[in-house]
Amino acid sequence: MSGHSIRWPDAPRPFGGVGDREVLVLAFSLDQDAPVQAACAGTLSAEERARAESFHFPAGRAHYTIGRGVTRFVLADLLGVLPGELRFAYGPQGKPELAGGADPAGWHFNLSHSAHLALLAVTRLAPVGVDVEQLRPVSDQGAIARRFFSPAEHAALRALPPADQTAGFFNLWTRKEAWLKATGVGITGGLDQVEVSLALAEPARLLRLFGDVAAAQTWTLTALDPAPGFTGALALPVPHATPRCHRWPGL
Ligand SMILES: CC(C)(COP(=O)(O)OP(=O)(O)OC[C@H]1O[C@@H](n2cnc3c(N)ncnc32)[C@H](O)[C@@H]1OP(=O)(O)O)[C@@H](O)C(=O)NCCC(=O)NCCS
């Protein structure tokens, strides 16, 4: 509903590259059949396999495996290496980045998942953040909005008709979270430090960073609508970056 101007054609096969000035956003399903699961599992590091095993429910294990596996397949394709050869390093709040010299061209990526849907963003431009959420009722939505949203965001949300409240809430949430994920600080960084637009009929905009309008203008913030019932956002510290969005066939 808010990323309405972006098209999501099926991803080309073979996959092809990502240009120096491009941001690729790939939407894919985390529900995959056993052969795909096995292929993804075969690419994981020992640390990732241990993390996969730590999930209590099989679906959690499978979703984590597919998310990491597809990330590895896409990055390996771009770097010309095998998926299992990639090594990840982790920021202070757990953001995975490419590590270990396999990254001469400075690739950045970020992954997000909600229910069965995942978004993967890949670019050479700058550290990138992506967030997706399934639209769903949130019982303490008012309390979360008061805690994490600025007074202006909270007012914009309250001004929406009841039927648009859930979409408005998750639009705000994903736009702010995408910025946090680009910086790598995660939710501890303070969702109230970044102010984003909510007007449903207009493109998403980052309005203020720590109260600073000029600082916000050095960023791109784009709303994404990868599938019915989901909303998302992409953020990176480069102005006017336009994402190229694709659906992995079968989503
Ligand atoms: C981890 C965090 C960065 C994002 O969490 P999230 O929105 O629940 O999860 P997402 O699916 O969007 O992102 C998780 C992925 O981001 C990456 N990631 C992990 N830590 C990250 C960080 N600090 N910065 C950026 N990306 C990070 C990982 O690839 C991770 O997936 P993987 O472990 O399967 O590879 C953090 O901000 C957090 O804990 N958020 C809580 C969100 C919340 O409470 N939401 C309630 C909505 S009502």
The ligand as an SDF file (V2000), in Angstrom:
LIG
                    3D

 48 50  0  0  0  0  0  0  0  0999 V2000
   17.7350   -8.0280   15.6350 C   0  0  0  0  0  0  0  0  0  0  0  0
   17.0720   -6.7310   15.2400 C   0  0  0  0  0  0  0  0  0  0  0  0
   18.0930   -5.9180   14.5040 C   0  0  0  0  0  0  0  0  0  0  0  0
   15.9190   -6.9590   14.2470 C   0  0  0  0  0  0  0  0  0  0  0  0
   15.0650   -7.8820   14.6910 O   0  0  0  0  0  0  0  0  0  0  0  0
   13.7200   -8.2980   13.9570 P   0  0  0  0  0  0  0  0  0  0  0  0
   13.0530   -7.1210   13.3140 O   0  0  0  0  0  0  0  0  0  0  0  0
   12.9550   -9.0630   14.9510 O   0  0  0  0  0  0  0  0  0  0  0  0
   14.2130   -9.3170   12.8470 O   0  0  0  0  0  0  0  0  0  0  0  0
   14.5030   -9.1960   11.3010 P   0  0  0  0  0  0  0  0  0  0  0  0
   13.9720  -10.4440   10.7230 O   0  0  0  0  0  0  0  0  0  0  0  0
   14.1040   -7.9170   10.6730 O   0  0  0  0  0  0  0  0  0  0  0  0
   16.0810   -9.2070   11.2480 O   0  0  0  0  0  0  0  0  0  0  0  0
   16.8280  -10.2850   11.7080 C   0  0  0  0  0  0  0  0  0  0  0  0
   18.0350  -10.4210   10.8050 C   0  0  0  0  0  0  0  0  0  0  0  0
   18.7700   -9.1980   10.7780 O   0  0  0  0  0  0  0  0  0  0  0  0
   20.1670   -9.4760   10.8630 C   0  0  0  0  0  0  0  0  0  0  0  0
   20.6110   -8.8180   12.1000 N   0  0  0  0  0  0  0  0  0  0  0  0
   20.8510   -9.3400   13.3320 C   0  0  0  0  0  0  0  0  0  0  0  0
   21.2620   -8.3570   14.1670 N   0  0  0  0  0  0  0  0  0  0  0  0
   21.2730   -7.2210   13.4680 C   0  0  0  0  0  0  0  0  0  0  0  0
   21.6200   -5.8690   13.7790 C   0  0  0  0  0  0  0  0  0  0  0  0
   22.0400   -5.5020   14.9900 N   0  0  0  0  0  0  0  0  0  0  0  0
   21.5170   -4.9300   12.8040 N   0  0  0  0  0  0  0  0  0  0  0  0
   21.1140   -5.2780   11.5750 C   0  0  0  0  0  0  0  0  0  0  0  0
   20.7750   -6.5390   11.2080 N   0  0  0  0  0  0  0  0  0  0  0  0
   20.8600   -7.4870   12.1440 C   0  0  0  0  0  0  0  0  0  0  0  0
   20.3260  -10.9940   10.8400 C   0  0  0  0  0  0  0  0  0  0  0  0
   20.5900  -11.3850    9.5150 O   0  0  0  0  0  0  0  0  0  0  0  0
   18.9860  -11.4810   11.3220 C   0  0  0  0  0  0  0  0  0  0  0  0
   18.5360  -12.6850   10.7430 O   0  0  0  0  0  0  0  0  0  0  0  0
   19.2680  -14.1100   10.8740 P   0  0  0  0  0  0  0  0  0  0  0  0
   19.7980  -14.1760   12.2490 O   0  0  0  0  0  0  0  0  0  0  0  0
   18.1940  -15.0930   10.5840 O   0  0  0  0  0  0  0  0  0  0  0  0
   20.3250  -14.0880    9.8290 O   0  0  0  0  0  0  0  0  0  0  0  0
   16.7100   -5.9050   16.4880 C   0  0  0  0  0  0  0  0  0  0  0  0
   16.4120   -4.6010   16.1130 O   0  0  0  0  0  0  0  0  0  0  0  0
   15.6170   -6.3780   17.3440 C   0  0  0  0  0  0  0  0  0  0  0  0
   15.7940   -7.1330   18.2650 O   0  0  0  0  0  0  0  0  0  0  0  0
   14.4240   -5.9190   17.0770 N   0  0  0  0  0  0  0  0  0  0  0  0
   13.2570   -6.2860   17.8370 C   0  0  0  0  0  0  0  0  0  0  0  0
   12.1110   -6.0360   16.9800 C   0  0  0  0  0  0  0  0  0  0  0  0
   10.8220   -6.0730   17.7410 C   0  0  0  0  0  0  0  0  0  0  0  0
   10.7320   -6.0990   18.9550 O   0  0  0  0  0  0  0  0  0  0  0  0
    9.7580   -6.0130   16.9740 N   0  0  0  0  0  0  0  0  0  0  0  0
    8.4290   -5.9680   17.4810 C   0  0  0  0  0  0  0  0  0  0  0  0
    7.5260   -5.4130   16.3970 C   0  0  0  0  0  0  0  0  0  0  0  0
    5.9590   -5.0130   17.0350 S   0  0  0  0  0  0  0  0  0  0  0  0
  1  2  1  0
  2  3  1  0
  2  4  1  0
  2 36  1  0
  4  5  1  0
  5  6  1  0
  6  7  2  0
  6  8  1  0
  6  9  1  0
  9 10  1  0
 10 11  2  0
 10 12  1  0
 10 13  1  0
 13 14  1  0
 14 15  1  0
 15 16  1  0
 15 30  1  0
 16 17  1  0
 17 18  1  0
 17 28  1  0
 18 19  1  0
 18 27  1  0
 19 20  2  0
 20 21  1  0
 21 22  1  0
 21 27  2  0
 22 23  1  0
 22 24  2  0
 24 25  1  0
 25 26  2  0
 26 27  1  0
 28 29  1  0
 28 30  1  0
 30 31  1  0
 31 32  1  0
 32 33  2  0
 32 34  1  0
 32 35  1  0
 36 37  1  0
 36 38  1  0
 38 39  2  0
 38 40  1  0
 40 41  1  0
 41 42  1  0
 42 43  1  0
 43 44  2  0
 43 45  1  0
 45 46  1  0
 46 47  1  0
 47 48  1  0
M  END
$$$$
